[in-house]
Amino acid sequence: MTAPEHIRAIDGDGVEVCIHPVGMGSMAQKIHSEVVLLLGWGRAILLQLAHPLVACAIAEHSLFRAQRLRRLHRTLDAMLALTFGTPEDVGRISRAINAAHRGVRGKLRERAGVFPAGTEYSARDPALLRWVHATLLDSFLRTYEFYIGSLAPEEKDRYCAETSGGVESLLGIPAGYLPRSVTELQTYMDKMLASGEITVTETACNLAREIVSPAVLWPGQPLVWLMQLPTIGLLPPAIRQAYGFPWDSRHEAALHLSAELVRGLLPMAPSFLRHWGPSLNKTATRLFDLTNTSNWQSLR
């Protein structure tokens, strides 16, 4: 099956743009197809929240606390649609993302790190979009290599280039603004972490507790424990410490043991359980429902 030369979609300003799909056999499809990549979502979100403007935007303009699992499901759906979807899927997702971003704007109520009170933020700010995108790239690459297997430098470069190009067009980000190689990605991440812009605020800590220790029904508790290990353990040490998460040699040993177990079991897992597909997507939807305590009354 040959991918179309381009897909017509709507960018952040409501203008029709043409983007090049990743196509069959791409690195984006290879990496995003793995269900175990879910173990990297928590780390990415905690890094995003460590930017005071992102944390404030999420706290004031989303139902994060009430619908955190639904939010994860919507984000997952968007990633899969942009990677594997039809032109219609890509157009649908891009319109939804841009519509949601359009109303997210405001000001910091108090100083946060290098940002004084009154600093304006917008979900359409290319600088904030670059931070969010980079945390996802960095977390997915680290999770893939930690739990599945190593990637060659050229494979990681292809992944960065494939995922960044289409996102720029869809979200109205200047061309070339997002990292196109793993070297660019690492340089940017190091620069941001050393800049003073990345500061864990009280708002970020409050939101982080909902990610690390969510209130779930008993069927989801083992999954929460499994996800806590990479969510906390794969964070940069300074960020982990700023959040106040305890971490010692026992946690580190448990993290590496979990990785060994996953790497040992994955080759034996049937594809319909290991990789995203229509049936597994439906199962995931049901799982999000079952582990959401807000649905408990409806299940009784």
JOBEL-V889155 format. One record per helix or strand. SS is the DSSP state (helix for helix, strand for strand). FROM is the first residue (numbers start at 1). TO is the last residue. If there is no record, write none. Layout:
ss=SS from=FROM to=TO
ss=SS from=FROM to=TO
//
This chain:
ss=strand from=7 to=10
ss=strand from=16 to=19
ss=helix from=27 to=32
ss=strand from=34 to=34
ss=helix from=35 to=49
ss=strand from=51 to=51
ss=helix from=52 to=61
ss=helix from=68 to=84
ss=helix from=87 to=102
ss=strand from=105 to=107
ss=strand from=112 to=112
ss=strand from=115 to=115
ss=strand from=120 to=122
ss=helix from=126 to=147
ss=helix from=153 to=171
ss=helix from=182 to=195
ss=strand from=198 to=198
ss=helix from=202 to=212
ss=helix from=218 to=233
ss=helix from=237 to=243
ss=helix from=249 to=266
ss=helix from=271 to=274
ss=strand from=275 to=275
ss=helix from=278 to=290
ss=helix from=293 to=299
//
